[in-house]
């Protein structure tokens, strides 16, 4: 994931600001890490440079 995307990415649930935590990065992008929404207290993983921004499943 390119760090420049942080300017346009938002939490898919509340549209709030996301915080980036980098675990592994190369010269151009974040390879692994996570995006965290403080409002919803949900963490979205970044795997192989792809942010997985699927909302959490609601209990049935």
Biopython code that builds the backbone (N, CA, C, O; Angstrom):
import numpy as np
from Bio.PDB.StructureBuilder import StructureBuilder

atoms = [
    (1, "UNK", "N", (0.842, -1.169, 0.000)),
    (1, "UNK", "CA", (0.000, 0.000, 0.000)),
    (1, "UNK", "C", (0.889, 1.234, 0.000)),
    (1, "UNK", "O", (1.818, 1.336, 0.801)),
    (2, "UNK", "N", (0.613, 2.137, -0.867)),
    (2, "UNK", "CA", (1.352, 3.395, -0.904)),
    (2, "UNK", "C", (0.893, 4.284, 0.258)),
    (2, "UNK", "O", (-0.303, 4.411, 0.521)),
    (3, "UNK", "N", (1.854, 4.889, 0.942)),
    (3, "UNK", "CA", (1.521, 5.728, 2.097)),
    (3, "UNK", "C", (0.657, 6.925, 1.713)),
    (3, "UNK", "O", (-0.083, 7.452, 2.544)),
    (4, "UNK", "N", (0.751, 7.356, 0.445)),
    (4, "UNK", "CA", (-0.054, 8.496, -0.014)),
    (4, "UNK", "C", (-1.557, 8.204, 0.069)),
    (4, "UNK", "O", (-2.365, 9.131, 0.118)),
    (5, "UNK", "N", (-1.929, 6.934, 0.084)),
    (5, "UNK", "CA", (-3.347, 6.570, 0.181)),
    (5, "UNK", "C", (-3.955, 6.980, 1.516)),
    (5, "UNK", "O", (-5.177, 7.080, 1.629)),
    (6, "UNK", "N", (-3.129, 7.216, 2.523)),
    (6, "UNK", "CA", (-3.647, 7.600, 3.834)),
    (6, "UNK", "C", (-4.454, 8.890, 3.760)),
    (6, "UNK", "O", (-5.307, 9.136, 4.613)),
    (7, "UNK", "N", (-4.191, 9.716, 2.746)),
    (7, "UNK", "CA", (-4.934, 10.972, 2.583)),
    (7, "UNK", "C", (-6.387, 10.725, 2.176)),
    (7, "UNK", "O", (-7.246, 11.570, 2.428)),
    (8, "UNK", "N", (-6.675, 9.579, 1.551)),
    (8, "UNK", "CA", (-8.030, 9.336, 1.057)),
    (8, "UNK", "C", (-8.726, 8.149, 1.722)),
    (8, "UNK", "O", (-9.943, 8.009, 1.598)),
    (9, "UNK", "N", (-7.982, 7.293, 2.424)),
    (9, "UNK", "CA", (-8.606, 6.137, 3.068)),
    (9, "UNK", "C", (-9.354, 6.552, 4.334)),
    (9, "UNK", "O", (-8.922, 7.445, 5.064)),
    (10, "UNK", "N", (-10.482, 5.884, 4.578)),
    (10, "UNK", "CA", (-11.268, 6.134, 5.782)),
    (10, "UNK", "C", (-11.843, 4.801, 6.266)),
    (10, "UNK", "O", (-11.913, 3.832, 5.510)),
    (11, "UNK", "N", (-12.241, 4.769, 7.500)),
    (11, "UNK", "CA", (-12.861, 3.580, 8.069)),
    (11, "UNK", "C", (-14.138, 3.264, 7.275)),
    (11, "UNK", "O", (-14.963, 4.153, 7.066)),
    (12, "UNK", "N", (-14.309, 2.024, 6.835)),
    (12, "UNK", "CA", (-15.510, 1.684, 6.069)),
    (12, "UNK", "C", (-16.796, 1.700, 6.898)),
    (12, "UNK", "O", (-17.891, 1.716, 6.336)),
    (13, "UNK", "N", (-16.673, 1.695, 8.218)),
    (13, "UNK", "CA", (-17.849, 1.679, 9.082)),
    (13, "UNK", "C", (-18.297, 3.099, 9.441)),
    (13, "UNK", "O", (-19.453, 3.463, 9.224)),
    (14, "UNK", "N", (-17.372, 3.903, 9.994)),
    (14, "UNK", "CA", (-17.748, 5.226, 10.496)),
    (14, "UNK", "C", (-17.190, 6.378, 9.666)),
    (14, "UNK", "O", (-17.492, 7.541, 9.934)),
    (15, "UNK", "N", (-16.384, 6.063, 8.667)),
    (15, "UNK", "CA", (-15.734, 7.058, 7.792)),
    (15, "UNK", "C", (-14.694, 7.897, 8.536)),
    (15, "UNK", "O", (-14.293, 8.962, 8.066)),
    (16, "UNK", "N", (-14.261, 7.406, 9.705)),
    (16, "UNK", "CA", (-13.268, 8.110, 10.505)),
    (16, "UNK", "C", (-11.854, 7.936, 9.971)),
    (16, "UNK", "O", (-11.606, 7.155, 9.052)),
    (17, "UNK", "N", (-10.945, 8.674, 10.563)),
    (17, "UNK", "CA", (-9.537, 8.650, 10.179)),
    (17, "UNK", "C", (-8.894, 7.344, 10.638)),
    (17, "UNK", "O", (-9.188, 6.845, 11.724)),
    (18, "UNK", "N", (-8.012, 6.795, 9.798)),
    (18, "UNK", "CA", (-7.302, 5.566, 10.114)),
    (18, "UNK", "C", (-5.856, 5.870, 10.468)),
    (18, "UNK", "O", (-5.246, 6.778, 9.903)),
    (19, "UNK", "N", (-5.309, 5.103, 11.410)),
    (19, "UNK", "CA", (-3.902, 5.221, 11.797)),
    (19, "UNK", "C", (-3.130, 4.074, 11.168)),
    (19, "UNK", "O", (-3.585, 2.930, 11.191)),
    (20, "UNK", "N", (-1.977, 4.369, 10.613)),
    (20, "UNK", "CA", (-1.149, 3.375, 9.944)),
    (20, "UNK", "C", (-0.095, 2.833, 10.894)),
    (20, "UNK", "O", (0.623, 3.599, 11.537)),
    (21, "UNK", "N", (-0.002, 1.497, 10.983)),
    (21, "UNK", "CA", (1.079, 0.832, 11.715)),
    (21, "UNK", "C", (1.837, -0.014, 10.695)),
    (21, "UNK", "O", (1.277, -0.947, 10.120)),
    (22, "UNK", "N", (3.096, 0.309, 10.474)),
    (22, "UNK", "CA", (3.915, -0.386, 9.483)),
    (22, "UNK", "C", (4.715, -1.484, 10.167)),
    (22, "UNK", "O", (5.381, -1.245, 11.174)),
    (23, "UNK", "N", (4.643, -2.691, 9.610)),
    (23, "UNK", "CA", (5.473, -3.793, 10.092)),
    (23, "UNK", "C", (6.644, -4.013, 9.138)),
    (23, "UNK", "O", (7.793, -4.103, 9.570)),
    (24, "UNK", "N", (6.348, -4.100, 7.833)),
    (24, "UNK", "CA", (7.383, -4.279, 6.810)),
    (24, "UNK", "C", (7.084, -3.329, 5.668)),
    (24, "UNK", "O", (5.943, -3.233, 5.215)),
    (25, "UNK", "N", (8.109, -2.625, 5.202)),
    (25, "UNK", "CA", (7.938, -1.757, 4.038)),
    (25, "UNK", "C", (9.160, -1.850, 3.144)),
    (25, "UNK", "O", (10.257, -2.173, 3.600)),
    (26, "UNK", "N", (8.960, -1.566, 1.869)),
    (26, "UNK", "CA", (10.084, -1.476, 0.958)),
    (26, "UNK", "C", (10.243, -0.016, 0.556)),
    (26, "UNK", "O", (9.668, 0.856, 1.207)),
    (27, "UNK", "N", (10.992, 0.272, -0.475)),
    (27, "UNK", "CA", (11.259, 1.668, -0.846)),
    (27, "UNK", "C", (10.014, 2.423, -1.281)),
    (27, "UNK", "O", (9.962, 3.646, -1.153)),
    (28, "UNK", "N", (9.004, 1.717, -1.796)),
    (28, "UNK", "CA", (7.853, 2.417, -2.357)),
    (28, "UNK", "C", (6.542, 2.245, -1.605)),
    (28, "UNK", "O", (5.643, 3.074, -1.747)),
    (29, "UNK", "N", (6.412, 1.179, -0.801)),
    (29, "UNK", "CA", (5.121, 0.967, -0.158)),
    (29, "UNK", "C", (5.197, 0.082, 1.086)),
    (29, "UNK", "O", (6.212, -0.556, 1.365)),
    (30, "UNK", "N", (4.077, 0.069, 1.825)),
    (30, "UNK", "CA", (3.940, -0.772, 3.015)),
    (30, "UNK", "C", (3.584, -2.181, 2.545)),
    (30, "UNK", "O", (2.604, -2.370, 1.825)),
    (31, "UNK", "N", (4.375, -3.158, 2.949)),
    (31, "UNK", "CA", (4.141, -4.549, 2.556)),
    (31, "UNK", "C", (3.190, -5.222, 3.538)),
    (31, "UNK", "O", (2.218, -5.853, 3.124)),
    (32, "UNK", "N", (3.462, -5.093, 4.835)),
    (32, "UNK", "CA", (2.562, -5.621, 5.862)),
    (32, "UNK", "C", (2.422, -4.601, 6.982)),
    (32, "UNK", "O", (3.321, -3.802, 7.242)),
    (33, "UNK", "N", (1.284, -4.654, 7.626)),
    (33, "UNK", "CA", (1.001, -3.737, 8.716)),
    (33, "UNK", "C", (-0.490, -3.733, 8.970)),
    (33, "UNK", "O", (-1.172, -4.730, 8.734)),
    (34, "UNK", "N", (-1.001, -2.597, 9.456)),
    (34, "UNK", "CA", (-2.435, -2.511, 9.707)),
    (34, "UNK", "C", (-2.886, -1.059, 9.708)),
    (34, "UNK", "O", (-2.090, -0.131, 9.849)),
    (35, "UNK", "N", (-4.189, -0.901, 9.546)),
    (35, "UNK", "CA", (-4.855, 0.390, 9.642)),
    (35, "UNK", "C", (-5.827, 0.279, 10.808)),
    (35, "UNK", "O", (-6.586, -0.687, 10.892)),
    (36, "UNK", "N", (-5.812, 1.264, 11.711)),
    (36, "UNK", "CA", (-6.608, 1.187, 12.932)),
    (36, "UNK", "C", (-7.546, 2.372, 13.027)),
    (36, "UNK", "O", (-7.143, 3.516, 12.820)),
    (37, "UNK", "N", (-8.813, 2.088, 13.345)),
    (37, "UNK", "CA", (-9.799, 3.138, 13.600)),
    (37, "UNK", "C", (-10.018, 3.227, 15.107)),
    (37, "UNK", "O", (-10.513, 2.284, 15.726)),
    (38, "UNK", "N", (-9.651, 4.356, 15.690)),
    (38, "UNK", "CA", (-9.829, 4.537, 17.140)),
    (38, "UNK", "C", (-11.301, 4.612, 17.516)),
    (38, "UNK", "O", (-11.701, 4.133, 18.577)),
    (39, "UNK", "N", (-12.096, 5.206, 16.657)),
    (39, "UNK", "CA", (-13.516, 5.368, 16.942)),
    (39, "UNK", "C", (-14.225, 4.017, 17.080)),
    (39, "UNK", "O", (-14.964, 3.790, 18.037)),
    (40, "UNK", "N", (-13.990, 3.128, 16.115)),
    (40, "UNK", "CA", (-14.636, 1.811, 16.095)),
    (40, "UNK", "C", (-13.823, 0.745, 16.820)),
    (40, "UNK", "O", (-14.327, -0.344, 17.097)),
    (41, "UNK", "N", (-12.563, 1.057, 17.128)),
    (41, "UNK", "CA", (-11.630, 0.107, 17.742)),
    (41, "UNK", "C", (-11.488, -1.148, 16.890)),
    (41, "UNK", "O", (-11.506, -2.268, 17.400)),
    (42, "UNK", "N", (-11.344, -0.939, 15.566)),
    (42, "UNK", "CA", (-11.191, -2.037, 14.614)),
    (42, "UNK", "C", (-9.861, -1.873, 13.897)),
    (42, "UNK", "O", (-9.477, -0.768, 13.514)),
    (43, "UNK", "N", (-9.165, -2.988, 13.722)),
    (43, "UNK", "CA", (-7.890, -3.008, 13.013)),
    (43, "UNK", "C", (-8.070, -3.748, 11.694)),
    (43, "UNK", "O", (-8.608, -4.855, 11.656)),
    (44, "UNK", "N", (-7.612, -3.122, 10.614)),
    (44, "UNK", "CA", (-7.704, -3.695, 9.271)),
    (44, "UNK", "C", (-6.288, -4.054, 8.816)),
    (44, "UNK", "O", (-5.407, -3.195, 8.814)),
    (45, "UNK", "N", (-6.060, -5.307, 8.432)),
    (45, "UNK", "CA", (-4.698, -5.717, 8.063)),
    (45, "UNK", "C", (-4.283, -5.237, 6.675)),
    (45, "UNK", "O", (-5.112, -5.028, 5.790)),
    (46, "UNK", "N", (-2.977, -5.072, 6.520)),
    (46, "UNK", "CA", (-2.363, -4.846, 5.211)),
    (46, "UNK", "C", (-1.527, -6.092, 4.950)),
    (46, "UNK", "O", (-0.593, -6.383, 5.698)),
    (47, "UNK", "N", (-1.859, -6.829, 3.893)),
    (47, "UNK", "CA", (-1.190, -8.085, 3.574)),
    (47, "UNK", "C", (-0.699, -8.021, 2.128)),
    (47, "UNK", "O", (-1.478, -7.756, 1.213)),
    (48, "UNK", "N", (0.593, -8.263, 1.931)),
    (48, "UNK", "CA", (1.185, -8.231, 0.588)),
    (48, "UNK", "C", (0.823, -6.949, -0.151)),
    (48, "UNK", "O", (0.431, -6.992, -1.317)),
    (49, "UNK", "N", (0.951, -5.824, 0.514)),
    (49, "UNK", "CA", (0.725, -4.458, 0.018)),
    (49, "UNK", "C", (-0.746, -4.101, -0.187)),
    (49, "UNK", "O", (-1.042, -3.017, -0.690)),
    (50, "UNK", "N", (-1.675, -4.980, 0.187)),
    (50, "UNK", "CA", (-3.102, -4.724, -0.048)),
    (50, "UNK", "C", (-3.823, -4.496, 1.280)),
    (50, "UNK", "O", (-3.825, -5.379, 2.138)),
    (51, "UNK", "N", (-4.447, -3.298, 1.464)),
    (51, "UNK", "CA", (-5.238, -3.077, 2.673)),
    (51, "UNK", "C", (-6.581, -3.807, 2.555)),
    (51, "UNK", "O", (-7.290, -3.667, 1.558)),
    (52, "UNK", "N", (-6.914, -4.581, 3.578)),
    (52, "UNK", "CA", (-8.174, -5.329, 3.603)),
    (52, "UNK", "C", (-9.168, -4.548, 4.458)),
    (52, "UNK", "O", (-9.200, -4.693, 5.680)),
    (53, "UNK", "N", (-9.979, -3.720, 3.801)),
    (53, "UNK", "CA", (-10.890, -2.823, 4.507)),
    (53, "UNK", "C", (-12.324, -3.336, 4.521)),
    (53, "UNK", "O", (-13.265, -2.572, 4.300)),
    (54, "UNK", "N", (-12.488, -4.618, 4.779)),
    (54, "UNK", "CA", (-13.823, -5.176, 4.906)),
    (54, "UNK", "C", (-14.358, -4.898, 6.314)),
    (54, "UNK", "O", (-13.661, -5.142, 7.299)),
    (55, "UNK", "N", (-15.584, -4.391, 6.413)),
    (55, "UNK", "CA", (-16.146, -4.143, 7.746)),
    (55, "UNK", "C", (-16.259, -5.441, 8.515)),
    (55, "UNK", "O", (-16.480, -6.494, 7.917)),
    (56, "UNK", "N", (-16.110, -5.390, 9.839)),
    (56, "UNK", "CA", (-16.234, -6.614, 10.639)),
    (56, "UNK", "C", (-17.655, -7.173, 10.515)),
    (56, "UNK", "O", (-18.621, -6.429, 10.342)),
    (57, "UNK", "N", (-17.756, -8.495, 10.608)),
    (57, "UNK", "CA", (-19.059, -9.130, 10.536)),
    (57, "UNK", "C", (-19.837, -8.852, 11.811)),
    (57, "UNK", "O", (-19.280, -8.872, 12.909)),
    (58, "UNK", "N", (-21.109, -8.596, 11.656)),
    (58, "UNK", "CA", (-21.974, -8.380, 12.819)),
    (58, "UNK", "C", (-22.442, -9.724, 13.348)),
    (58, "UNK", "O", (-22.755, -10.619, 12.563)),
    (59, "UNK", "N", (-22.495, -9.881, 14.667)),
    (59, "UNK", "CA", (-23.007, -11.144, 15.218)),
    (59, "UNK", "C", (-24.473, -11.323, 14.828)),
    (59, "UNK", "O", (-25.236, -10.359, 14.770)),
    (60, "UNK", "N", (-24.845, -12.549, 14.566)),
    (60, "UNK", "CA", (-26.249, -12.821, 14.154)),
    (60, "UNK", "C", (-27.142, -13.031, 15.324)),
    (60, "UNK", "O", (-28.338, -13.268, 15.152)),
]
sb = StructureBuilder()
sb.init_structure("model")
sb.init_model(0)
sb.init_chain("A")
sb.init_seg("    ")
for serial, (resi, resn, name, xyz) in enumerate(atoms, 1):
    if name == "N":
        sb.init_residue(resn, " ", resi, " ")
    sb.init_atom(name, np.array(xyz, "f"), 0.0, 1.0, " ", f" {name:<3s}", serial, name[0])
structure = sb.get_structure()
